[in-house]
Amino acid sequence: MTPTDLPLGTNPSRQRRSDAAEPSQLANDASASTASQSGKLQGKGMAANTISLLLGHPDPATLLPSELRNAMQQVLSSPQSSTALQYAPEQGTHSLINVLVEKINREQGLALQSGNLMVVAGSTHAVDMLARLYARPGGVVLVEAPTYVDAIHIFRDHQLELRSIPMDEEGLITRELEEQVARLHSSGTFPRILYTIPNFHNPTGITLSEARRLEMIRLAHHYDFLIVEDDVYRDLSFEGTVPASFYALANGKQVVSIGSFSKTLAPGLRLGWMFGSEDAIQRCINCGTTQMGGGANPLAAHIVAEYCRNGHWEKHILHLRSLYKMRRDVALSALDQYMPSDVGWTHPAGGFFIWLRLPKSVFAQDVKRLALQQGVSLAAGEGFFVNPSEGEHHLRLAYSCAAPNDIATGIRILAQVIQRARRVEQ
Ligand SMILES: Cc1ncc(COP(=O)(O)O)c(C=O)c1O
């Protein structure tokens, strides 16, 4: 089954999980399409072999390294298999917790104890749990504008109100954050959570500066909200170091940090982790779904712990960094070569995404529609915003799933489409 033809829930606006921007529109696109190994889409209303710059999925060719296959066989044929198929301890499979605590401490210079970390079924599970446990229906959650579209869904599922804080090239604008939070407090509203994607942000590719992180921590302590740091792209850095995490900068106070195997191994494992104060982790361990179902995905957790034991994951991450860096470079040079001079874009230092700013005479929906007719799919900006109209002159390009030639061709076609989509300015 491909990621685009999974049967999803019954709500027509949520027919499939997607990290792209327009759930209902994309559900339509996707229900009629399949993604091939080459990252090309085929389906109703699309040119044959559509080049997909749409989904922020890992390259399908990277999903099953031989060492992961070996680890699967090893776990299934060992006496561990019955443990792996049993309910897991609520906090998660211990061997995986140990692997993660060691890696995070080594790389981030932290002193996490095992009680600071919990295995989760991907970042999605952690965000959902934190939304449920740290906010109440009608409560306010702060997010970046733009932000990850499916996080918007989760917070809305919990009937939380979203307030968005604009970003610039350094990330969330802290002055705006302070003004909004102060205003909310003066009207008797106390936001409980700030959700942020600090590194190689989805959809913009921007990395939040350290100065801004420190300022956000100061505001979290002053106004008493939890920072939820969704750091799923941290390991996919192309230029060396990544700024210190919120958790490191705040000495673990009022921060929960989330990571995932979805971007650096395989999203189908449905495996990630979160770390925070022992109290925060305990709260998640004590919650109903964890108590009822036990720790997340024990079979996958045993396999991944086995895979990680011999350093295979770290080697795989190095391979992914060079693969995606090369694609990022191809995309940036094609943008330089083909884009009209009044189009702007970000220069991500890691991750999967480039964010385009269109001139006011060009609307993202027009570009998206025309591009699809010409065989290129990409995400229009609206769905990434709490207030969709803020995205009507933006596009997100994902370079993670397309072959280099297709990235260059797709961007050349996109540049022509943008020229054609110009509306006459009044
Ligand atoms: C910022 C962000 N968070 C979370 C996810 C989903 O992660 P997971 O598969 O671990 O639930 C994505 C995937 O696109 C993402 O971009």
The ligand as an SDF file (V2000), in Angstrom:
LIG
                    3D

 16 16  0  0  0  0  0  0  0  0999 V2000
    6.7450   18.8940   11.9770 C   0  0  0  0  0  0  0  0  0  0  0  0
    6.2600   17.4910   11.8770 C   0  0  0  0  0  0  0  0  0  0  0  0
    5.8660   16.8520   12.9830 N   0  0  0  0  0  0  0  0  0  0  0  0
    5.4220   15.5840   12.9330 C   0  0  0  0  0  0  0  0  0  0  0  0
    5.3320   14.8990   11.7390 C   0  0  0  0  0  0  0  0  0  0  0  0
    4.7920   13.5000   11.7620 C   0  0  0  0  0  0  0  0  0  0  0  0
    5.6710   12.7180   12.4750 O   0  0  0  0  0  0  0  0  0  0  0  0
    5.3540   11.2250   12.9160 P   0  0  0  0  0  0  0  0  0  0  0  0
    5.3230   10.3930   11.6870 O   0  0  0  0  0  0  0  0  0  0  0  0
    6.4910   10.9070   13.8220 O   0  0  0  0  0  0  0  0  0  0  0  0
    4.0560   11.2080   13.6170 O   0  0  0  0  0  0  0  0  0  0  0  0
    5.7320   15.5230   10.5640 C   0  0  0  0  0  0  0  0  0  0  0  0
    5.6200   14.8120    9.2770 C   0  0  0  0  0  0  0  0  0  0  0  0
    5.4740   15.3810    8.2450 O   0  0  0  0  0  0  0  0  0  0  0  0
    6.2070   16.8510   10.6310 C   0  0  0  0  0  0  0  0  0  0  0  0
    6.5900   17.5070    9.5460 O   0  0  0  0  0  0  0  0  0  0  0  0
  1  2  1  0
  2  3  1  0
  2 15  2  0
  3  4  2  0
  4  5  1  0
  5  6  1  0
  5 12  2  0
  6  7  1  0
  7  8  1  0
  8  9  2  0
  8 10  1  0
  8 11  1  0
 12 13  1  0
 12 15  1  0
 13 14  2  0
 15 16  1  0
M  END
$$$$
